[in-house]
């Protein structure tokens, strides 16, 4: 479970140079590389289109309680606090701010192991949800209602973010309450490997968005984007979201990521069992301390977890561009990035797939992908063809690396060949039958 009220004091940060050691300590030999899968999803009543609150006999808290006998350890911030997560081994079921149910899976060698764990998790949660008259829904953005219609989960971290982030961007609460995603975490060998993988993920993210765009509706109307979830991130906090310029000018390194992170404002500090909100960047925090106490490495770890670029570095590199989709496409997400990044030949091929773009041109590409999905173009190249070739490169990588993972990519090849992002099909269904309950049932996991 990430971040509770308790914290352990650690080494004081006497210089920004200390922060580079954290990334160096995450380096692993190729034989030890693993991947992790995260899958968020919405919880809705089977008969209804309003977000489910934490409280009540069919609330999110009741759903956690239903699952607890399955070998889980409940997690509370304090002994008297509500349960906000469940843990079993290295697997965690946690809650996003609006009650989005998230699996943070175990690290595995193969994508099929991660997929199998997610399928087992979904079967378990679906059974518990059905007994409460609830269903799990795979969309990237809530298609109906406003942020005021969504209840906040009882987690102190979210209370702090609820106050801090809207000062930075008008859609911050939308990100917290209204979005769901799928993510993959991967390892690197050394700094050069980290740089190569991170930059490639950044360059390919618009293609990922086009394949996984699954959030076309906003409050019951077409939003103008096939991935409105991606659009939301424009107005969360420009200092901690989006793309680093160094991804595109050849200067990306551990140091450049540290420098970027140092200049982002602190969202909170955990002190005395509370979340405090100092108005300073982390760089200033190192220089001046706060309330007479210097910054330490636990503070830095917390800070890294509040940064949301399209590609995030912690002890792993995290791919963040996909909307929540079906279980099959989520399993394919793990296979896609294993095939692209863990096979050297595929890494080379993928690096040649797209032209080198400036940050400005890449942002235009990114905007096209989230608006038009697979129907968009990059210059004279159709995105569905580029996405299909990206999947083909990943398949060839898996066939060299571990052929048993390759069939997981079949669903992505089919989506690319159809020329329709998932969100386009959602729009078509909505136009045929604009009934909220019907649409949510069709998008149920």
SVG drawing of the C-alpha trace seen along z (x, -y; Angstrom):
<svg xmlns="http://www.w3.org/2000/svg" viewBox="-32 -29 58 50">
<polyline fill="none" stroke="black" stroke-width="0.4" points="0.0,0.0 1.5,-3.3 1.6,-6.2 -0.3,-6.1 -0.2,-8.5 2.9,-6.8 6.4,-7.6 9.8,-6.4 12.5,-9.0 15.4,-8.4 18.6,-9.9 18.6,-13.7 19.1,-15.1 22.2,-17.3 22.5,-17.7 20.4,-17.0 23.2,-14.6 22.0,-12.1 18.8,-11.7 20.5,-10.1 21.5,-7.1 17.8,-6.1 17.6,-5.5 21.0,-3.8 19.8,-1.5 16.9,-0.4 19.1,1.0 18.8,4.7 20.5,7.3 18.4,8.3 17.8,11.7 16.0,10.1 13.6,7.9 10.0,8.2 6.8,6.4 3.8,5.3 0.2,4.6 -2.2,2.1 -5.9,2.1 -8.4,-0.5 -12.1,-0.2 -15.3,-1.9 -17.9,-0.5 -21.6,-1.2 -24.9,0.2 -26.3,2.8 -29.4,0.7 -28.2,-2.8 -25.6,-5.3 -24.4,-7.1 -21.0,-6.5 -21.0,-4.2 -20.1,-5.9 -17.9,-4.4 -20.7,-4.1 -23.8,-2.0 -24.8,1.7 -23.8,1.7 -21.0,-0.8 -17.3,-0.5 -16.6,0.3 -19.0,3.2 -17.4,4.5 -14.0,4.5 -15.6,6.3 -17.0,9.0 -13.6,9.6 -11.7,9.7 -12.3,13.4 -10.4,14.4 -7.1,14.3 -6.7,10.5 -5.3,8.3 -7.3,5.1 -5.4,1.9 -6.5,-1.1 -4.7,-4.4 -5.4,-4.1 -7.0,-1.3 -10.3,-3.1 -10.2,-4.3 -12.3,-2.7 -10.6,0.0 -9.1,-1.6 -7.2,1.3 -6.7,5.1 -3.3,6.8 -2.4,10.4 1.3,11.1 2.6,8.6 -0.9,7.9 -2.9,4.9 -6.4,3.8 -6.7,0.1 -9.1,-2.7 -8.6,-5.8 -10.2,-9.0 -13.6,-8.5 -13.9,-4.8 -12.2,-3.4 -11.2,0.1 -7.5,0.8 -5.5,3.9 -1.7,3.3 -0.5,6.7 2.6,8.7 5.8,8.5 6.1,11.3 8.5,12.4 5.8,12.9 2.8,11.0 0.6,14.1 1.2,14.4 0.2,10.8 -2.9,11.3 -3.8,14.5 -3.6,12.7 -5.8,9.9 -8.4,12.4 -8.5,14.2 -8.8,10.8 -11.7,9.7 -13.5,13.0 -13.3,12.6 -14.4,8.9 -17.2,9.5 -18.7,12.2 -18.5,10.0 -19.9,7.0 -22.8,9.0 -23.9,10.1 -24.2,6.4 -26.0,5.4 -22.9,3.8 -20.9,4.2 -17.3,3.3 -17.2,1.0 -14.2,0.5 -14.1,-3.1 -11.4,-5.8 -13.7,-8.5 -17.1,-8.5 -19.6,-9.0 -22.3,-10.5 -22.6,-13.0 -20.3,-15.7 -17.6,-15.7 -20.1,-16.8 -22.0,-13.6 -19.0,-11.5 -18.1,-10.7 -14.5,-11.0 -12.9,-8.0 -11.8,-8.2 -8.1,-8.5 -6.0,-11.3 -3.7,-11.5 -6.6,-12.3 -7.8,-15.0 -4.5,-16.8 -4.5,-16.4 -8.1,-17.5 -7.0,-20.9 -3.6,-21.3 -4.2,-20.2 -7.1,-22.4 -4.8,-25.4 -2.7,-24.1 -5.3,-23.0 -9.0,-23.3 -9.6,-19.6 -7.6,-18.2 -10.7,-16.8 -11.8,-15.3 -8.5,-13.4 -9.0,-12.2 -12.7,-11.3 -13.6,-10.6 -10.8,-8.7 -9.6,-5.1 -6.5,-3.7 -4.4,-0.6 -0.6,-0.8 2.5,1.3 5.7,1.1 9.0,2.3 12.7,2.5 15.9,1.2 19.5,2.4 21.5,-0.8 21.1,-4.5 21.5,-4.1 18.9,-1.4 16.5,-3.5 17.0,-6.5 16.4,-4.4 13.2,-2.8 11.8,-6.0 12.3,-8.0 10.8,-5.3 7.8,-5.0 7.3,-8.8 7.6,-8.8 5.1,-5.8 2.6,-7.0 0.3,-8.7 0.0,-5.3 -0.8,-3.7 -3.5,-6.3 -5.0,-5.7 -5.2,-1.9 -6.6,-2.3 -8.8,-5.4 -12.0,-4.5 -13.5,-7.6 -15.5,-9.6 -18.4,-10.8 -18.6,-13.6 -21.8,-14.1 -23.8,-12.1 -22.5,-13.9 -19.6,-13.3 -16.6,-15.2 -14.8,-15.7 -12.1,-13.3 -12.0,-9.5 -9.8,-9.7 -11.2,-12.5 -9.2,-10.9 -6.0,-12.0 -7.4,-15.5 -8.1,-15.9 -4.3,-15.7 -3.8,-19.0 -5.4,-20.9 -4.1,-19.1 -0.7,-20.7 1.7,-21.5 4.7,-21.3 4.1,-17.6 2.3,-16.2 2.7,-15.7 6.1,-15.2 9.5,-16.4 11.3,-18.4 14.3,-16.2 12.4,-13.3 12.8,-14.9 15.9,-16.9 18.4,-14.2 19.2,-15.3 17.1,-12.9 19.0,-11.3 18.6,-10.5 19.9,-14.0 17.3,-15.7 14.5,-13.8 15.7,-14.8 16.0,-18.4 12.5,-18.4 11.1,-16.8 13.0,-19.3 11.2,-22.2 7.7,-20.7 5.7,-22.0 5.3,-19.8 1.7,-18.5 2.1,-17.4 4.5,-16.4 3.7,-13.7 4.4,-15.0 3.0,-14.1 0.3,-11.8 -0.9,-14.6 -0.6,-15.7 0.9,-19.2 0.9,-21.5 3.9,-23.7 4.0,-26.2 7.4,-25.4 9.2,-23.3 11.2,-20.3 14.3,-22.2 13.5,-24.9 12.6,-22.3 16.1,-20.9 17.6,-24.4 15.5,-25.6 13.8,-22.6 10.3,-23.0 9.5,-23.9 13.1,-23.4 13.3,-19.9 15.4,-19.0 14.1,-17.1 14.8,-13.4 14.6,-10.5 11.2,-9.4 9.9,-12.9 11.5,-12.4 9.9,-9.1 6.5,-10.6 7.2,-13.5 8.0,-11.2 4.7,-9.4 2.9,-12.8 4.4,-13.4 2.3,-12.3 4.2,-12.5 3.2,-10.3 6.2,-8.1 7.1,-8.1 10.3,-7.0 10.4,-5.6 12.1,-2.3 10.5,-1.3 9.5,-3.0 5.7,-3.3 3.7,-3.5 0.7,-5.7 -1.1,-6.4 -3.8,-3.8 -7.5,-4.2 -9.2,-1.5 -10.4,1.2 -11.3,4.9 -9.4,7.5 -8.1,8.9 -6.7,5.6 -5.2,4.9 -3.4,8.2 -2.2,7.2 -0.8,4.0 1.7,6.0 2.6,8.1 3.0,5.1 5.6,3.4 7.4,6.6 7.8,7.3 8.9,3.8 11.3,3.1 12.7,6.4 14.0,7.7 16.9,5.7 16.0,6.1 12.4,5.0 13.7,2.0 15.8,1.1 12.9,1.6 10.5,-0.4 12.9,-3.2 12.8,-3.5 9.0,-3.3 8.3,-7.0 10.1,-10.1 12.0,-12.2 9.7,-14.9 10.2,-18.1 8.2,-18.5 5.7,-20.8 5.2,-18.4 4.9,-15.5 2.2,-17.4 0.2,-17.9 0.6,-14.1 -0.6,-13.4 -3.6,-15.6 -4.6,-14.0 -4.3,-10.5 -6.7,-11.4 -9.1,-13.2 -9.3,-10.9 -7.8,-7.6 -6.8,-5.1 -8.6,-7.2 -6.0,-10.0 -2.8,-10.6 0.8,-11.6 1.7,-13.5 0.8,-11.1 0.8,-8.0 -2.4,-6.5 -2.3,-5.9 -4.0,-2.5 -1.2,-1.3 1.5,-2.7 -0.2,-1.1 -0.5,2.2 3.2,2.1 4.0,1.3 2.0,4.4 3.8,6.5 7.2,5.3 6.2,6.4 5.0,9.7 8.3,10.4 10.0,9.4 8.0,11.8 8.5,14.6 12.2,14.3 11.9,13.7 9.0,16.0 6.6,17.0 3.9,18.1 3.2,14.4 2.6,13.5 -1.0,14.6 -2.0,11.9 -1.4,9.4 -4.0,10.8 -6.7,8.5 -4.5,5.4 -3.8,6.5 -7.6,6.9 -8.3,3.4 -5.6,1.8 -6.9,3.6 -10.4,2.5 -9.3,-1.2 -11.5,-1.9 -10.4,-2.7 -12.6,-1.3 -14.1,-4.7 -15.4,-4.9 -17.4,-1.8 -18.7,-3.3 -19.9,-6.4 -21.6,-4.2 -23.4,-2.2 -24.4,-5.5 -25.9,-6.9 -27.9,-3.8 -29.2,-3.6 -28.6,-6.6 -29.5,-4.9 -26.9,-5.2 -27.7,-1.8 -27.5,0.0 -24.1,-1.6 -22.6,-0.8 -23.8,2.8 -22.2,3.1 -18.9,1.8 -19.0,4.1 -16.0,6.3"/>
</svg>
